[in-house]
Amino acid sequence: MTAKRLYKSDDDKIISGVCGGIAEYLNVDPSIVRLIAALLIFASGVAVGIAIYIIAAIILPKKSSVV
């Protein structure tokens, strides 16, 4: 049995693939994840939300580089 892992998406990306990867991991539509991410960015403060996204973009590996 293979473990389920979180990756940046190579196929469904707008900026870096973070939201697309989260959507693939959760088996939901990427638009929903992007909408929730945008709401969280503005709710927590734009600078904090963008910093969290940038950190996720740096930390999460690309799916093609791992598989």
RAURMO-V729804 format. One record per pair of residues at least 12 apart in sequence whose ideal C-beta (glycine too) atoms are under 10 Angstrom apart, sorted by the first residue. I is the first residue (numbers start at 1). J is the second residue. If there is no record, write none. Layout:
BEGIN
I;J  I;J
END
This chain:
BEGIN
4;25  5;21  5;25  5;60  5;61  5;63  5;66  5;67  6;18  6;21  6;22  6;24  6;25  6;26  6;56  6;59  6;60  6;61  6;63  7;20  7;21  7;22  7;24  7;25  7;60  7;61  7;62  7;63  7;64  7;65  7;66  7;67  8;20  8;21  8;22  8;24  8;56  8;57  8;59  8;60  8;61  8;62  8;63  8;64  8;65  8;66  9;21  9;22  9;23  9;24  9;25  9;30  9;60  9;62  9;63  9;64  10;62  10;63  10;64  10;65  10;67  11;24  11;30  11;63  11;64  12;24  12;29  12;30  12;31  12;33  13;30  13;62  14;30  14;34  15;34  15;53  15;54  15;57  16;53  16;54  16;56  16;57  16;58  16;60  16;62  17;30  17;57  17;60  17;62  17;63  18;33  18;34  18;37  18;52  18;53  18;54  18;55  18;56  18;57  18;58  18;59  18;60  19;31  19;32  19;33  19;34  19;35  19;36  19;37  19;38  19;53  19;56  20;33  20;34  20;63  21;33  21;56  21;57  21;60  21;61  21;62  21;63  22;34  22;36  22;37  22;56  22;60  24;63  37;49  37;52  37;53  37;56  40;52  40;53  41;53
END
